[in-house]
Each structure stands twice: as C-alpha cells, then as structure tokens.
Amino acid sequence: MRIFDPHIHMTSRTTDDYEAMYAAGVRALVEPAFWLGQPRTGVSSFLDYFDAITGWERFRASQFGIRHHAAIALNPKEANDPRCREVLPELDRYLRRESVVAVGETGYDSMTPEEEEVLETHLDLARRHGLPVIVHTPHRDKKHGTQRTLDAIANSGIAPGLVVLDHLNEVTVDLVADSGCWMGFSIYPDTKMDPQRMVAILQRLGTERMLVNSAADWGRSDPLLTSKTGRAMLDAGFTDAEVDGVLWENPVAFYGQSGRLDVTPLPGFELGAEAELFEGNSILRGAAAVPATATATATAS
C-alpha cells in the first residue's frame, strides 16, 4: 500500500513517526501552515515557521524516505489577531518556493468578518499563483460554515477543482459533492472521522475527488490512520486499485496541479537499505565546521 498524506503537521511529530509512516507505506505528504497552540505575537515567528516547513522539515522527512511538501497561509484561528494579519504581505514570496504546492490551510473558525477577509485574500493569492487551496471547514456550526465557504469560493472566481474542503463529515459532504471541489476527510482517534465512517462515505459516494488525511499535529492524533483507513477499505471489499486511488492517485492529482509536486522515490530507501547516519545521529547535519584556528594554521603553512 502506497500512501500520500495530503494534510499532516510533521513539525509537531517525532522521527519515530516518520519511521512508522514509512513502514506503513507513506512516501509523500503535504504539511499545511498551522497555529502553534500558543498564540504568535508577531510576524517574525511566522517567518521562522514558514522557513522551517519549507526547508528543514522537507530535509528531515527525506532522511526517512518521505517526500515533504508544504502549504502556506495564515491559519483561520489567527486571522482575528491584528498582530498576525501583518504576515499577509509576506505570503506572496513564500508561495513562489518550489516546495510549496498549495495555499493553506485557510477558511473559517468563528466565521468573523476578519476571517472572511483573510479567506478572500488567500483565494485571490491561490488564483494568481495557480495553486490549489486547502480550506479548513469550521468545527462549530459546521454545516452553515461549509455552505458559507462554498459561497466564498464561488464568488472568488477560482476553479472549484483547485480547492479541497477539509475536515468534512456526514453532515457536510453532500454540500460539497456537487460543487466540483475536492472533499477532504481527517481521520482522528476521537473526533472528526474514523476509518469505518470514512468507508461508509466512500461506499455511498465513490472515490472520485476524495482525499483522506491524518491531520496529525501536537494534539491527540495518529499519523498512521491513513494506512488504517486503507485496510478498512480492503476489509469492506474495495479493490487494491480503489485504495490506491484514494490514498495515492487522488492527492497526486490534486497537488499535481501546482506543477511542483515531486513524488519520485528517494534514493537509498530500497528494501533492506540502511539509513545513513552522521556520527550515530538519526538526522544528518552535514560536515563538521573547521575551527578558525585550524584554518589560519593551514593558510600559514
């Protein structure tokens, strides 16, 4: 089983998670920009974070055989904080990076006018950059929030096929099914969706435009629930090809619209290969720096 997790926050996860994900079949993922739990208090903390998920995290994932891509946005929970909204003018340059394959995650949290304005800004950025968009549907008043989101997408002029509405469930999926947008589902231990409920939706609506993700973050979550959903699909009678369609082909098709997606296998991770270490450490750090005194001595000689 090969897996592309289209929404996961690996900056909150450990190297053990990367190893377990690779063993379960994960070979590619997208990490959308997220909030930290602790409110940010200025633009600089966003920039450090954006640099991390478009650079360091991409490298860290590669050490475990997984292709890492990012999405960049101001998260809906932070759209109401004027200190955070100051990052909006900075987004354009990050959306030009080769590791960025989407705008996101954006959308509504409390459905305030500020969130509406930020969502419109993100949709406009996505349209101008020709990038897909990951749209977070609110956890409260979910049906109304999803319909309001669909209205905003329709008014923006962006092609529906470039948009995935995420965190859907049985209450909201039918609203999105006929919109032309992609349907995203986060599989969680206690909330959102579980593998069996996901299988029931796939049995009813089919596998077209369906994305299944773990959305794993710093909270109680499980980065292997994509794999567990695939096994639940097989147990329910879906074919290997249908499972591959949902867990691999669909996210490749969606994010491939960016023109930047790279899902070629990383070298050195064939069956039986051992990960390269740096002085016994699980993450390569490059060559050791040469002390200034050693450099001076070598130059003098």
VEXRO-767584 format. One record per residue (C-alpha): x, y, z; residue number from 0. Coordinates in nm, 2 decimals, padded with zeros to 4 digits, always signed. Layout:
# VEXRO-767584
<pt u="X" v="Y" w="Z" num="NUM"/>
...
This chain:
# VEXRO-767584
<pt u="+00.00" v="+00.00" w="+00.00" num="0"/>
<pt u="+00.15" v="+00.34" w="-00.10" num="1"/>
<pt u="+00.02" v="+00.65" w="+00.08" num="2"/>
<pt u="+00.03" v="+01.02" w="+00.02" num="3"/>
<pt u="-00.09" v="+01.20" w="+00.34" num="4"/>
<pt u="-00.24" v="+01.53" w="+00.20" num="5"/>
<pt u="-00.26" v="+01.71" w="+00.53" num="6"/>
<pt u="-00.03" v="+01.64" w="+00.83" num="7"/>
<pt u="+00.17" v="+01.87" w="+01.06" num="8"/>
<pt u="+00.50" v="+01.70" w="+01.09" num="9"/>
<pt u="+00.68" v="+01.98" w="+01.27" num="10"/>
<pt u="+00.48" v="+01.85" w="+01.57" num="11"/>
<pt u="+00.58" v="+01.49" w="+01.52" num="12"/>
<pt u="+00.89" v="+01.29" w="+01.60" num="13"/>
<pt u="+01.14" v="+01.09" w="+01.39" num="14"/>
<pt u="+00.97" v="+00.77" w="+01.53" num="15"/>
<pt u="+00.66" v="+00.89" w="+01.35" num="16"/>
<pt u="+00.85" v="+00.93" w="+01.02" num="17"/>
<pt u="+00.99" v="+00.58" w="+01.06" num="18"/>
<pt u="+00.65" v="+00.43" w="+01.14" num="19"/>
<pt u="+00.49" v="+00.62" w="+00.85" num="20"/>
<pt u="+00.74" v="+00.49" w="+00.60" num="21"/>
<pt u="+00.70" v="+00.13" w="+00.73" num="22"/>
<pt u="+00.32" v="+00.18" w="+00.67" num="23"/>
<pt u="+00.37" v="+00.29" w="+00.31" num="24"/>
<pt u="+00.38" v="+00.67" w="+00.34" num="25"/>
<pt u="+00.60" v="+00.81" w="+00.07" num="26"/>
<pt u="+00.48" v="+01.17" w="+00.03" num="27"/>
<pt u="+00.29" v="+01.43" w="+00.23" num="28"/>
<pt u="+00.18" v="+01.79" w="+00.24" num="29"/>
<pt u="+00.22" v="+02.00" w="+00.56" num="30"/>
<pt u="-00.02" v="+02.30" w="+00.57" num="31"/>
<pt u="+00.07" v="+02.60" w="+00.78" num="32"/>
<pt u="-00.10" v="+02.57" w="+01.12" num="33"/>
<pt u="-00.13" v="+02.75" w="+01.45" num="34"/>
<pt u="+00.10" v="+02.66" w="+01.74" num="35"/>
<pt u="-00.15" v="+02.63" w="+02.02" num="36"/>
<pt u="+00.05" v="+02.92" w="+02.18" num="37"/>
<pt u="-00.06" v="+03.24" w="+02.00" num="38"/>
<pt u="+00.20" v="+03.40" w="+01.79" num="39"/>
<pt u="+00.28" v="+03.76" w="+01.88" num="40"/>
<pt u="+00.44" v="+03.89" w="+01.57" num="41"/>
<pt u="+00.54" v="+03.84" w="+01.20" num="42"/>
<pt u="+00.89" v="+03.71" w="+01.27" num="43"/>
<pt u="+00.76" v="+03.39" w="+01.44" num="44"/>
<pt u="+00.56" v="+03.32" w="+01.12" num="45"/>
<pt u="+00.86" v="+03.36" w="+00.90" num="46"/>
<pt u="+01.07" v="+03.13" w="+01.11" num="47"/>
<pt u="+00.79" v="+02.87" w="+01.09" num="48"/>
<pt u="+00.74" v="+02.91" w="+00.72" num="49"/>
<pt u="+01.12" v="+02.87" w="+00.66" num="50"/>
<pt u="+01.11" v="+02.56" w="+00.88" num="51"/>
<pt u="+00.83" v="+02.38" w="+00.70" num="52"/>
<pt u="+00.96" v="+02.47" w="+00.35" num="53"/>
<pt u="+01.32" v="+02.39" w="+00.43" num="54"/>
<pt u="+01.42" v="+02.20" w="+00.74" num="55"/>
<pt u="+01.11" v="+01.98" w="+00.76" num="56"/>
<pt u="+01.15" v="+01.89" w="+00.39" num="57"/>
<pt u="+01.51" v="+01.78" w="+00.46" num="58"/>
<pt u="+01.41" v="+01.59" w="+00.78" num="59"/>
<pt u="+01.14" v="+01.39" w="+00.60" num="60"/>
<pt u="+01.39" v="+01.30" w="+00.32" num="61"/>
<pt u="+01.61" v="+01.13" w="+00.58" num="62"/>
<pt u="+01.33" v="+00.88" w="+00.63" num="63"/>
<pt u="+01.24" v="+00.82" w="+00.27" num="64"/>
<pt u="+00.94" v="+01.06" w="+00.25" num="65"/>
<pt u="+00.88" v="+01.35" w="+00.01" num="66"/>
<pt u="+00.77" v="+01.65" w="+00.20" num="67"/>
<pt u="+00.58" v="+01.95" w="+00.05" num="68"/>
<pt u="+00.42" v="+02.25" w="+00.22" num="69"/>
<pt u="+00.12" v="+02.48" w="+00.20" num="70"/>
<pt u="+00.15" v="+02.84" w="+00.32" num="71"/>
<pt u="-00.12" v="+03.06" w="+00.47" num="72"/>
<pt u="-00.24" v="+03.25" w="+00.78" num="73"/>
<pt u="-00.44" v="+03.00" w="+00.98" num="74"/>
<pt u="-00.81" v="+03.08" w="+01.04" num="75"/>
<pt u="-00.77" v="+03.08" w="+01.42" num="76"/>
<pt u="-00.51" v="+03.36" w="+01.39" num="77"/>
<pt u="-00.70" v="+03.57" w="+01.13" num="78"/>
<pt u="-00.87" v="+03.76" w="+01.41" num="79"/>
<pt u="-00.55" v="+03.88" w="+01.56" num="80"/>
<pt u="-00.42" v="+04.21" w="+01.41" num="81"/>
<pt u="-00.06" v="+04.12" w="+01.50" num="82"/>
<pt u="-00.09" v="+03.80" w="+01.29" num="83"/>
<pt u="-00.26" v="+03.96" w="+00.99" num="84"/>
<pt u="+00.05" v="+04.16" w="+00.93" num="85"/>
<pt u="+00.20" v="+03.85" w="+00.78" num="86"/>
<pt u="-00.03" v="+03.86" w="+00.48" num="87"/>
<pt u="+00.20" v="+04.07" w="+00.27" num="88"/>
<pt u="+00.48" v="+03.82" w="+00.32" num="89"/>
<pt u="+00.29" v="+03.52" w="+00.18" num="90"/>
<pt u="+00.35" v="+03.60" w="-00.18" num="91"/>
<pt u="+00.72" v="+03.53" w="-00.17" num="92"/>
<pt u="+00.67" v="+03.20" w="+00.02" num="93"/>
<pt u="+00.41" v="+03.09" w="-00.24" num="94"/>
<pt u="+00.69" v="+03.10" w="-00.50" num="95"/>
<pt u="+00.90" v="+02.84" w="-00.33" num="96"/>
<pt u="+00.95" v="+02.51" w="-00.51" num="97"/>
<pt u="+00.85" v="+02.31" w="-00.20" num="98"/>
<pt u="+00.51" v="+02.49" w="-00.17" num="99"/>
<pt u="+00.23" v="+02.31" w="-00.36" num="100"/>
<pt u="-00.08" v="+02.49" w="-00.22" num="101"/>
<pt u="-00.22" v="+02.78" w="-00.02" num="102"/>
<pt u="-00.35" v="+02.67" w="+00.32" num="103"/>
<pt u="-00.49" v="+02.60" w="+00.54" num="104"/>
<pt u="-00.74" v="+02.88" w="+00.52" num="105"/>
<pt u="-01.11" v="+02.91" w="+00.59" num="106"/>
<pt u="-01.33" v="+02.98" w="+00.89" num="107"/>
<pt u="-01.30" v="+02.92" w="+01.26" num="108"/>
<pt u="-01.56" v="+03.15" w="+01.42" num="109"/>
<pt u="-01.68" v="+03.30" w="+01.09" num="110"/>
<pt u="-01.59" v="+03.66" w="+01.17" num="111"/>
<pt u="-01.56" v="+03.94" w="+00.92" num="112"/>
<pt u="-01.18" v="+03.93" w="+00.97" num="113"/>
<pt u="-01.18" v="+03.56" w="+00.87" num="114"/>
<pt u="-01.39" v="+03.63" w="+00.57" num="115"/>
<pt u="-01.14" v="+03.90" w="+00.46" num="116"/>
<pt u="-00.84" v="+03.67" w="+00.51" num="117"/>
<pt u="-01.01" v="+03.38" w="+00.33" num="118"/>
<pt u="-01.08" v="+03.61" w="+00.03" num="119"/>
<pt u="-00.71" v="+03.72" w="+00.03" num="120"/>
<pt u="-00.59" v="+03.35" w="+00.03" num="121"/>
<pt u="-00.83" v="+03.26" w="-00.26" num="122"/>
<pt u="-00.70" v="+03.55" w="-00.46" num="123"/>
<pt u="-00.34" v="+03.45" w="-00.39" num="124"/>
<pt u="-00.41" v="+03.10" w="-00.50" num="125"/>
<pt u="-00.58" v="+03.22" w="-00.82" num="126"/>
<pt u="-00.29" v="+03.45" w="-00.90" num="127"/>
<pt u="-00.02" v="+03.18" w="-00.83" num="128"/>
<pt u="-00.22" v="+02.90" w="-01.00" num="129"/>
<pt u="-00.20" v="+02.69" w="-00.68" num="130"/>
<pt u="-00.45" v="+02.46" w="-00.51" num="131"/>
<pt u="-00.61" v="+02.56" w="-00.19" num="132"/>
<pt u="-00.67" v="+02.37" w="+00.14" num="133"/>
<pt u="-00.98" v="+02.51" w="+00.31" num="134"/>
<pt u="-01.05" v="+02.43" w="+00.67" num="135"/>
<pt u="-01.42" v="+02.39" w="+00.75" num="136"/>
<pt u="-01.51" v="+02.51" w="+01.10" num="137"/>
<pt u="-01.56" v="+02.27" w="+01.38" num="138"/>
<pt u="-01.86" v="+02.47" w="+01.52" num="139"/>
<pt u="-02.18" v="+02.53" w="+01.32" num="140"/>
<pt u="-02.02" v="+02.31" w="+01.06" num="141"/>
<pt u="-02.30" v="+02.29" w="+00.80" num="142"/>
<pt u="-02.36" v="+02.66" w="+00.79" num="143"/>
<pt u="-01.98" v="+02.73" w="+00.78" num="144"/>
<pt u="-01.93" v="+02.48" w="+00.49" num="145"/>
<pt u="-02.21" v="+02.65" w="+00.29" num="146"/>
<pt u="-02.06" v="+02.99" w="+00.36" num="147"/>
<pt u="-01.72" v="+02.86" w="+00.25" num="148"/>
<pt u="-01.87" v="+02.73" w="-00.08" num="149"/>
<pt u="-02.03" v="+03.07" w="-00.14" num="150"/>
<pt u="-01.69" v="+03.24" w="-00.08" num="151"/>
<pt u="-01.52" v="+03.01" w="-00.33" num="152"/>
<pt u="-01.79" v="+03.06" w="-00.59" num="153"/>
<pt u="-01.75" v="+03.44" w="-00.55" num="154"/>
<pt u="-01.37" v="+03.43" w="-00.58" num="155"/>
<pt u="-01.36" v="+03.31" w="-00.94" num="156"/>
<pt u="-01.12" v="+03.03" w="-00.86" num="157"/>
<pt u="-01.18" v="+02.70" w="-01.03" num="158"/>
<pt u="-01.35" v="+02.46" w="-00.79" num="159"/>
<pt u="-01.12" v="+02.18" w="-00.90" num="160"/>
<pt u="-00.83" v="+02.37" w="-00.73" num="161"/>
<pt u="-01.00" v="+02.37" w="-00.39" num="162"/>
<pt u="-01.03" v="+02.10" w="-00.13" num="163"/>
<pt u="-01.27" v="+02.15" w="+00.16" num="164"/>
<pt u="-01.12" v="+01.96" w="+00.45" num="165"/>
<pt u="-01.25" v="+01.81" w="+00.78" num="166"/>
<pt u="-01.57" v="+01.71" w="+00.62" num="167"/>
<pt u="-01.81" v="+01.46" w="+00.77" num="168"/>
<pt u="-02.16" v="+01.30" w="+00.71" num="169"/>
<pt u="-02.33" v="+01.64" w="+00.78" num="170"/>
<pt u="-02.13" v="+01.84" w="+00.52" num="171"/>
<pt u="-02.00" v="+01.61" w="+00.25" num="172"/>
<pt u="-02.32" v="+01.62" w="+00.04" num="173"/>
<pt u="-02.30" v="+02.00" w="+00.02" num="174"/>
<pt u="-01.95" v="+01.97" w="-00.13" num="175"/>
<pt u="-02.01" v="+01.66" w="-00.35" num="176"/>
<pt u="-02.18" v="+01.85" w="-00.63" num="177"/>
<pt u="-01.97" v="+02.17" w="-00.61" num="178"/>
<pt u="-01.68" v="+02.05" w="-00.82" num="179"/>
<pt u="-01.44" v="+02.10" w="-00.52" num="180"/>
<pt u="-01.24" v="+01.81" w="-00.37" num="181"/>
<pt u="-01.36" v="+01.65" w="-00.05" num="182"/>
<pt u="-01.11" v="+01.61" w="+00.24" num="183"/>
<pt u="-01.15" v="+01.40" w="+00.55" num="184"/>
<pt u="-00.94" v="+01.40" w="+00.86" num="185"/>
<pt u="-00.93" v="+01.06" w="+01.04" num="186"/>
<pt u="-00.88" v="+01.11" w="+01.41" num="187"/>
<pt u="-00.88" v="+00.89" w="+01.72" num="188"/>
<pt u="-01.17" v="+01.07" w="+01.89" num="189"/>
<pt u="-01.31" v="+01.34" w="+01.67" num="190"/>
<pt u="-01.38" v="+01.43" w="+01.31" num="191"/>
<pt u="-01.39" v="+01.09" w="+01.13" num="192"/>
<pt u="-01.28" v="+00.73" w="+01.19" num="193"/>
<pt u="-01.19" v="+00.46" w="+00.93" num="194"/>
<pt u="-01.53" v="+00.29" w="+00.94" num="195"/>
<pt u="-01.73" v="+00.61" w="+00.89" num="196"/>
<pt u="-01.49" v="+00.70" w="+00.61" num="197"/>
<pt u="-01.55" v="+00.37" w="+00.44" num="198"/>
<pt u="-01.93" v="+00.42" w="+00.46" num="199"/>
<pt u="-01.90" v="+00.76" w="+00.29" num="200"/>
<pt u="-01.68" v="+00.60" w="+00.01" num="201"/>
<pt u="-01.93" v="+00.32" w="-00.03" num="202"/>
<pt u="-02.21" v="+00.58" w="-00.08" num="203"/>
<pt u="-02.04" v="+00.85" w="-00.28" num="204"/>
<pt u="-01.75" v="+00.67" w="-00.45" num="205"/>
<pt u="-01.38" v="+00.75" w="-00.46" num="206"/>
<pt u="-01.36" v="+01.04" w="-00.71" num="207"/>
<pt u="-01.22" v="+01.37" w="-00.57" num="208"/>
<pt u="-01.18" v="+01.21" w="-00.22" num="209"/>
<pt u="-00.88" v="+01.29" w="-00.01" num="210"/>
<pt u="-00.81" v="+01.11" w="+00.32" num="211"/>
<pt u="-00.56" v="+01.25" w="+00.57" num="212"/>
<pt u="-00.45" v="+01.21" w="+00.93" num="213"/>
<pt u="-00.41" v="+01.59" w="+01.00" num="214"/>
<pt u="-00.18" v="+01.47" w="+01.28" num="215"/>
<pt u="-00.05" v="+01.75" w="+01.49" num="216"/>
<pt u="+00.06" v="+01.83" w="+01.85" num="217"/>
<pt u="-00.28" v="+01.71" w="+01.98" num="218"/>
<pt u="-00.41" v="+01.35" w="+02.03" num="219"/>
<pt u="-00.38" v="+01.22" w="+01.67" num="220"/>
<pt u="-00.24" v="+00.93" w="+01.48" num="221"/>
<pt u="-00.02" v="+00.96" w="+01.17" num="222"/>
<pt u="-00.10" v="+00.60" w="+01.07" num="223"/>
<pt u="-00.47" v="+00.64" w="+01.04" num="224"/>
<pt u="-00.44" v="+00.68" w="+00.66" num="225"/>
<pt u="-00.30" v="+00.33" w="+00.65" num="226"/>
<pt u="-00.57" v="+00.20" w="+00.88" num="227"/>
<pt u="-00.84" v="+00.35" w="+00.66" num="228"/>
<pt u="-00.68" v="+00.18" w="+00.36" num="229"/>
<pt u="-00.70" v="-00.16" w="+00.54" num="230"/>
<pt u="-01.06" v="-00.08" w="+00.64" num="231"/>
<pt u="-01.14" v="-00.02" w="+00.28" num="232"/>
<pt u="-00.99" v="-00.36" w="+00.18" num="233"/>
<pt u="-01.19" v="-00.53" w="+00.46" num="234"/>
<pt u="-01.51" v="-00.37" w="+00.32" num="235"/>
<pt u="-01.45" v="-00.51" w="-00.03" num="236"/>
<pt u="-01.27" v="-00.22" w="-00.20" num="237"/>
<pt u="-01.01" v="-00.33" w="-00.45" num="238"/>
<pt u="-00.64" v="-00.26" w="-00.42" num="239"/>
<pt u="-00.67" v="-00.02" w="-00.72" num="240"/>
<pt u="-00.95" v="+00.18" w="-00.54" num="241"/>
<pt u="-00.75" v="+00.20" w="-00.22" num="242"/>
<pt u="-00.45" v="+00.33" w="-00.42" num="243"/>
<pt u="-00.68" v="+00.58" w="-00.59" num="244"/>
<pt u="-00.79" v="+00.73" w="-00.27" num="245"/>
<pt u="-00.46" v="+00.72" w="-00.08" num="246"/>
<pt u="-00.22" v="+00.80" w="-00.36" num="247"/>
<pt u="-00.36" v="+00.89" w="-00.70" num="248"/>
<pt u="-00.61" v="+01.14" w="-00.58" num="249"/>
<pt u="-00.37" v="+01.36" w="-00.37" num="250"/>
<pt u="-00.11" v="+01.33" w="-00.66" num="251"/>
<pt u="-00.38" v="+01.46" w="-00.90" num="252"/>
<pt u="-00.49" v="+01.74" w="-00.67" num="253"/>
<pt u="-00.15" v="+01.88" w="-00.57" num="254"/>
<pt u="+00.00" v="+01.80" w="-00.91" num="255"/>
<pt u="-00.20" v="+02.10" w="-01.04" num="256"/>
<pt u="+00.07" v="+02.31" w="-00.87" num="257"/>
<pt u="+00.33" v="+02.19" w="-01.12" num="258"/>
<pt u="+00.58" v="+02.15" w="-00.83" num="259"/>
<pt u="+00.49" v="+01.81" w="-00.69" num="260"/>
<pt u="+00.77" v="+01.56" w="-00.67" num="261"/>
<pt u="+00.68" v="+01.20" w="-00.57" num="262"/>
<pt u="+00.97" v="+01.02" w="-00.72" num="263"/>
<pt u="+01.12" v="+00.76" w="-00.48" num="264"/>
<pt u="+01.41" v="+00.90" w="-00.27" num="265"/>
<pt u="+01.74" v="+00.71" w="-00.34" num="266"/>
<pt u="+01.88" v="+00.48" w="-00.07" num="267"/>
<pt u="+01.54" v="+00.36" w="+00.07" num="268"/>
<pt u="+01.50" v="+00.04" w="-00.13" num="269"/>
<pt u="+01.41" v="-00.27" w="+00.06" num="270"/>
<pt u="+01.70" v="-00.36" w="+00.30" num="271"/>
<pt u="+01.89" v="-00.03" w="+00.27" num="272"/>
<pt u="+02.01" v="+00.12" w="+00.60" num="273"/>
<pt u="+01.96" v="+00.49" w="+00.67" num="274"/>
<pt u="+02.28" v="+00.70" w="+00.66" num="275"/>
<pt u="+02.38" v="+00.84" w="+00.99" num="276"/>
<pt u="+02.60" v="+01.13" w="+01.10" num="277"/>
<pt u="+02.82" v="+01.02" w="+01.39" num="278"/>
<pt u="+02.54" v="+00.79" w="+01.50" num="279"/>
<pt u="+02.27" v="+01.05" w="+01.49" num="280"/>
<pt u="+01.94" v="+00.98" w="+01.31" num="281"/>
<pt u="+01.95" v="+01.32" w="+01.13" num="282"/>
<pt u="+02.23" v="+01.42" w="+00.90" num="283"/>
<pt u="+02.38" v="+01.75" w="+00.99" num="284"/>
<pt u="+02.65" v="+01.79" w="+00.73" num="285"/>
<pt u="+03.02" v="+01.82" w="+00.76" num="286"/>
<pt u="+03.17" v="+01.95" w="+01.09" num="287"/>
<pt u="+03.28" v="+02.31" w="+01.08" num="288"/>
<pt u="+03.66" v="+02.37" w="+01.06" num="289"/>
<pt u="+03.77" v="+02.58" w="+01.36" num="290"/>
<pt u="+03.91" v="+02.92" w="+01.27" num="291"/>
<pt u="+04.25" v="+02.84" w="+01.43" num="292"/>
<pt u="+04.28" v="+02.53" w="+01.21" num="293"/>
<pt u="+04.20" v="+02.74" w="+00.90" num="294"/>
<pt u="+04.46" v="+03.00" w="+01.00" num="295"/>
<pt u="+04.73" v="+02.74" w="+01.06" num="296"/>
<pt u="+04.66" v="+02.57" w="+00.72" num="297"/>
<pt u="+04.68" v="+02.90" w="+00.54" num="298"/>
<pt u="+05.00" v="+03.00" w="+00.71" num="299"/>
<pt u="+05.17" v="+02.67" w="+00.62" num="300"/>
